[in-house]
Amino acid sequence: MTKYISLFGATTTDTQVQVVKENQVIIGIGAGASRKRYVVYKVEHTARGYVYHMVDTETKEISQIGRASCRERV
């Protein structure tokens, strides 16, 4: 089990805890308060934690993020 601690946000992230389910719509808030909506179509559990596979509802772009680094897109 891996835990990441944010010194600036005073939060703890546990990579072994699933926080999103398949077919769930999530909203990502980016720079300039831009918002993107994603549908999670697949959830994988790896040795490093959970990986969420998503589709952007507007552009149909496929992306994935790991739970340990939610802001990182692969």
QUIWO-V61893 format. One record per residue. N is the residue number from 0. OMEGA is omega in whole degrees, -180 to 180 (* if undefined). Layout:
N_OMEGA, N_OMEGA
This chain:
0_-180, 1_175, 2_176, 3_-179, 4_178, 5_180, 6_-179, 7_-177, 8_-179, 9_179, 10_177, 11_179, 12_178, 13_-175, 14_-179, 15_180, 16_179, 17_-177, 18_-179, 19_178, 20_177, 21_-179, 22_177, 23_177, 24_176, 25_-179, 26_177, 27_180, 28_-176, 29_-179, 30_180, 31_180, 32_175, 33_-178, 34_175, 35_178, 36_-180, 37_171, 38_178, 39_-179, 40_-179, 41_176, 42_179, 43_173, 44_179, 45_178, 46_-179, 47_180, 48_-179, 49_175, 50_-178, 51_178, 52_-172, 53_175, 54_175, 55_-175, 56_-180, 57_-174, 58_-176, 59_178, 60_179, 61_178, 62_176, 63_177, 64_174, 65_-178, 66_-178, 67_-178, 68_-173, 69_-180, 70_-176, 71_177, 72_-180, 73_*
